[in-house]
Amino acid sequence: MFTPLQNPSFCRVFKVNESGYRIIWNDEINLSEYELWKNGEKVTEADNVSSSMPETQAV
């Protein structure tokens, strides 16, 4: 189910639901705020800077 998220182009295009507690990629793939909090990894500013990765686009 989450295999498409391995594709950087797919992963960068998402939307946040109306309540702001879920990230949605399509009708089948979404993550709740709890899932992100429980299993996410902290990103530092140094980790976030990469000239090879285009910016994320929320739609």
SVG drawing of the C-alpha trace seen along z (x, -y; Angstrom):
<svg xmlns="http://www.w3.org/2000/svg" viewBox="-12 -24 36 26">
<polyline fill="none" stroke="black" stroke-width="0.4" points="0.0,0.0 2.8,-2.5 5.1,-1.5 4.3,-4.6 5.8,-6.7 9.2,-5.3 8.9,-7.4 10.2,-10.9 8.0,-12.6 4.9,-10.9 5.9,-11.5 6.3,-15.3 2.7,-15.9 0.2,-15.7 -2.5,-17.6 -3.4,-18.1 -7.0,-17.3 -9.4,-20.0 -8.8,-19.5 -5.0,-19.5 -4.5,-16.1 -3.8,-13.9 -1.5,-14.0 -3.1,-12.6 -1.5,-11.5 -4.5,-9.7 -7.6,-7.8 -5.5,-4.9 -2.5,-6.5 -2.7,-8.8 -1.0,-9.2 -2.6,-10.5 -0.8,-12.9 -0.5,-10.1 1.3,-7.9 3.7,-10.8 4.3,-11.5 4.8,-7.9 7.0,-6.7 8.4,-9.9 12.0,-11.0 13.1,-14.4 14.6,-16.4 17.2,-19.0 17.8,-22.0 21.1,-20.4 19.1,-17.3 16.5,-19.4 19.0,-21.2 19.7,-19.4 20.4,-20.9 19.5,-17.6 15.9,-17.4 13.2,-19.8 10.9,-21.3 7.7,-19.5 4.5,-20.7 1.3,-20.6 -1.8,-20.5"/>
</svg>
